[in-house]
Amino acid sequence: MTNRPLTPDTARLLVAVDDGVLAHALADPLREAGFAVTVAPGLADSAAWAAADLVIVDRAAEGGGADAALVAAGCSLPVVALAGADDARPPAGPGGQVTLLRKPLRVEALVKGVRAGLANGAGALAIGPCRLFASSRTLVGAAGEAVRLTDKETQILARLAAAIGRVVPREILLAEVWGYGAAIATHTIETHVYRLRRKLGRAVAGGAGLILAEDGGYRLAVA
C-alpha cells in the first residue's frame, strides 16, 4: 500500500480465493473495468499483499471467516469479502476496512464494491507497518489491531508523515496543529507525543520508536 492516489488506472487488486473458477470469474471483469488484478490461491501468500491496494476474499473460506483470518494474519489493507445471503455476521475488520458483498452478485455490484473498498482506504497514510486513517482517527497496525487516536494525535502524526524523514520543529507543530498564536506550552506537545508513542507501541512492536525527538522538533523514523 502506497500513498499514491487510487483510481481504476492505478489501483492494484489481489483476488485471494482458492476456488480457481470463482477467482477468474472475479478477476476477469475487474480487469475489464481497468484494474490491475493478481490472483492468489488463498490467503497464505502474504508477500502478495505488499503489492496490493485491496484484497478480495471469499468469506466461505478459512472456516467461514476469511476476512477475520486475513486481518489476523497481518493484512491491514482494505478488504472486499464475499458472503452468502444467509451470513448475518458483521464484517470483521478495523476502521470500516471490510466491504461485505452478498453472493450471488452482478459484475456491476462487484465493481461498485471494489470502488467503495478503495474509497475506505484511499485516505490512509502508510506509516511503516501501520496505516493511519485520519478521517476516523484510527491507527491500524500490521496485525490488524485498530487503535483510536485523539484529534490532536491524528494531526501530529499526519504532519510528521507528510515530512517523513525530516524534522518538524515544535513551533511548526504548535502553529499547524493548535493554530497560530495559540498560548500552548511546549510540554503540551511533549505530552501528546508521549501518548502517541504509546499508542504506536500498541499498534506494532517497536512502534514507540517511530517518533524521534531531535533538533528542537520531531521526526518520523520510517524508511
C-alpha positions as CSV (number, residue, x, y, z in Angstrom):
1,M,0.0,0.0,0.0
2,T,1.4,3.4,-1.0
3,N,0.2,7.0,-0.6
4,R,-0.4,7.5,-4.3
5,P,-3.9,8.4,-5.4
6,L,-6.0,5.3,-6.1
7,T,-8.0,5.2,-9.3
8,P,-9.0,2.2,-11.6
9,D,-5.9,3.0,-13.6
10,T,-3.6,2.8,-10.6
11,A,-5.3,0.5,-8.0
12,R,-3.9,-3.0,-7.7
13,L,-6.2,-5.7,-6.5
14,L,-5.4,-9.1,-5.1
15,V,-8.0,-11.9,-5.5
16,A,-7.1,-14.3,-2.7
17,V,-9.6,-17.1,-3.5
18,D,-8.8,-20.8,-3.5
19,D,-11.6,-21.7,-5.9
20,G,-10.0,-21.2,-9.4
21,V,-13.3,-20.8,-11.2
22,L,-14.6,-18.1,-8.8
23,A,-11.2,-16.4,-8.8
24,H,-11.2,-15.9,-12.5
25,A,-14.9,-15.0,-12.5
26,L,-14.0,-12.2,-10.2
27,A,-10.6,-11.2,-11.8
28,D,-11.7,-11.0,-15.5
29,P,-14.5,-8.4,-15.2
30,L,-12.3,-6.3,-12.8
31,R,-9.5,-6.3,-15.4
32,E,-12.1,-5.2,-18.0
33,A,-13.1,-2.4,-15.6
34,G,-9.5,-1.1,-15.7
35,F,-8.0,-2.6,-12.5
36,A,-4.7,-4.4,-12.3
37,V,-5.5,-7.8,-10.8
38,T,-3.4,-10.6,-9.3
39,V,-4.9,-14.0,-8.4
40,A,-3.5,-15.9,-5.4
41,P,-4.7,-19.3,-4.2
42,G,-6.0,-18.3,-0.8
43,L,-4.6,-16.2,2.0
44,A,-1.2,-17.8,2.5
45,D,0.8,-15.6,0.2
46,S,1.4,-12.6,2.5
47,A,4.1,-11.3,0.1
48,A,1.4,-10.5,-2.5
49,W,-0.3,-8.2,0.0
50,A,2.6,-5.8,-0.1
51,A,2.0,-5.1,-3.8
52,A,-1.8,-4.7,-3.5
53,D,-4.1,-1.9,-2.6
54,L,-7.1,-4.1,-1.8
55,V,-7.8,-7.8,-1.2
56,I,-10.8,-9.7,-2.3
57,V,-11.7,-12.9,-0.4
58,D,-14.5,-15.4,-0.3
59,R,-15.8,-15.5,3.3
60,A,-16.7,-19.1,3.0
61,A,-13.0,-20.0,3.1
62,E,-11.0,-20.3,6.2
63,G,-13.8,-21.9,8.1
64,G,-16.2,-19.2,7.1
65,G,-14.2,-16.3,8.4
66,A,-11.7,-15.3,5.6
67,D,-12.0,-11.6,6.3
68,A,-11.2,-12.1,10.0
69,A,-8.4,-14.6,9.1
70,L,-6.9,-12.0,6.7
71,V,-6.8,-9.3,9.4
72,A,-5.4,-11.7,12.0
73,A,-2.7,-12.8,9.6
74,G,-1.3,-9.3,9.4
75,C,-3.0,-7.8,6.4
76,S,-4.1,-4.2,7.1
77,L,-5.3,-3.5,3.6
78,P,-9.0,-2.7,2.7
79,V,-10.8,-6.0,2.1
80,V,-13.8,-6.9,0.0
81,A,-15.4,-10.1,1.4
82,L,-17.9,-12.1,-0.5
83,A,-20.6,-13.6,1.8
84,G,-23.6,-15.9,1.4
85,A,-27.1,-14.4,1.6
86,D,-27.6,-16.1,5.0
87,D,-24.4,-14.9,6.6
88,A,-25.6,-12.4,9.2
89,R,-22.2,-11.8,10.9
90,P,-20.8,-8.2,10.7
91,P,-17.6,-7.5,8.7
92,A,-14.5,-8.4,10.7
93,G,-12.0,-5.6,10.4
94,P,-11.0,-2.3,11.9
95,G,-12.0,1.2,10.8
96,G,-14.6,0.1,8.3
97,Q,-12.0,-1.5,6.1
98,V,-14.1,-4.6,5.2
99,T,-16.7,-4.1,2.5
100,L,-19.2,-7.0,2.5
101,L,-20.8,-8.1,-0.8
102,R,-23.6,-10.7,-0.9
103,K,-23.4,-13.7,-3.3
104,P,-24.6,-14.1,-6.0
105,L,-23.6,-10.7,-7.3
106,R,-23.6,-8.9,-10.6
107,V,-20.5,-7.5,-12.2
108,E,-21.8,-4.0,-11.5
109,A,-22.1,-4.7,-7.8
110,L,-18.6,-6.2,-7.7
111,V,-17.0,-3.2,-9.4
112,K,-19.0,-0.8,-7.2
113,G,-18.0,-2.7,-4.0
114,V,-14.3,-2.6,-5.0
115,R,-14.5,1.1,-5.6
116,A,-16.2,1.5,-2.2
117,G,-13.4,-0.5,-0.6
118,L,-10.7,1.6,-2.2
119,A,-12.5,4.7,-1.1
120,N,-12.4,3.4,2.5
121,G,-8.6,3.1,2.2
122,A,-7.9,6.0,0.0
123,G,-7.2,8.4,2.8
124,A,-4.9,6.0,4.6
125,L,-1.3,7.1,5.2
126,A,1.3,4.3,5.3
127,I,3.5,4.7,8.4
128,G,5.9,1.9,8.4
129,P,3.9,-1.3,9.0
130,C,0.9,0.9,10.2
131,R,-1.8,2.8,8.3
132,L,-3.3,6.0,9.6
133,F,-7.0,6.7,8.7
134,A,-7.2,10.4,9.5
135,S,-10.9,10.7,8.8
136,S,-11.8,8.1,11.5
137,R,-8.7,8.9,13.7
138,T,-7.7,5.3,13.6
139,L,-4.3,3.7,13.5
140,V,-4.2,0.2,12.2
141,G,-1.2,-2.0,12.9
142,A,0.4,-4.7,10.8
143,A,-1.6,-7.4,12.6
144,G,-4.8,-5.5,12.0
145,E,-5.2,-4.1,15.5
146,A,-7.1,-0.7,15.5
147,V,-6.0,2.0,17.9
148,R,-8.1,5.1,18.3
149,L,-6.3,8.5,18.3
150,T,-7.4,11.9,19.5
151,D,-7.8,14.7,17.0
152,K,-4.5,16.3,18.0
153,E,-2.7,13.0,17.9
154,T,-4.0,12.4,14.4
155,Q,-2.9,15.8,13.2
156,I,0.5,15.4,14.7
157,L,1.1,12.0,13.1
158,A,-0.2,13.1,9.8
159,R,2.0,16.2,9.9
160,L,5.1,14.1,10.7
161,A,4.1,11.6,7.9
162,A,3.9,14.5,5.4
163,A,7.5,15.4,6.2
164,I,8.7,11.8,6.5
165,G,12.4,11.6,7.3
166,R,12.7,15.3,8.1
167,V,12.5,17.1,11.4
168,V,9.3,19.1,12.1
169,P,10.1,21.9,14.6
170,R,7.9,22.2,17.7
171,E,7.0,25.7,16.6
172,I,5.6,24.4,13.3
173,L,3.5,21.7,15.1
174,L,2.2,24.4,17.5
175,A,1.2,26.6,14.6
176,E,-0.3,24.0,12.4
177,V,-2.0,21.7,15.0
178,W,-3.0,24.3,17.6
179,G,-3.2,27.4,15.4
180,Y,-1.1,30.4,15.1
181,G,-0.9,32.5,18.3
182,A,-2.2,29.6,20.4
183,A,-0.9,30.0,24.0
184,I,0.3,26.4,24.3
185,A,3.3,25.4,26.2
186,T,6.0,23.2,24.7
187,H,5.3,20.5,27.3
188,T,1.8,20.2,25.9
189,I,3.3,18.9,22.6
190,E,5.6,16.6,24.6
191,T,2.6,15.1,26.4
192,H,0.7,14.5,23.2
193,V,3.8,12.9,21.6
194,Y,4.3,10.7,24.6
195,R,0.8,9.4,24.4
196,L,1.1,9.0,20.6
197,R,4.2,6.9,21.0
198,R,2.5,4.6,23.5
199,K,-0.4,4.1,21.0
200,L,2.1,3.4,18.2
201,G,3.6,0.8,20.5
202,R,0.2,-0.8,20.9
203,A,-0.3,-0.9,17.2
204,V,3.0,-2.5,16.3
205,A,6.0,-3.9,18.1
206,G,8.6,-1.2,18.4
207,G,6.2,1.4,17.3
208,A,7.0,3.8,20.1
209,G,10.4,4.3,18.5
210,L,8.9,5.6,15.2
211,I,8.8,9.2,16.5
212,L,12.2,10.6,17.3
213,A,12.9,13.9,19.2
214,E,15.8,15.8,17.7
215,D,16.9,19.3,16.7
216,G,14.1,21.1,18.5
217,G,11.4,19.0,16.9
218,Y,10.2,15.5,16.0
219,R,10.9,13.2,13.1
220,L,9.1,10.1,11.9
221,A,11.7,7.4,11.6
222,V,10.3,5.3,8.8
223,A,12.3,4.0,5.9
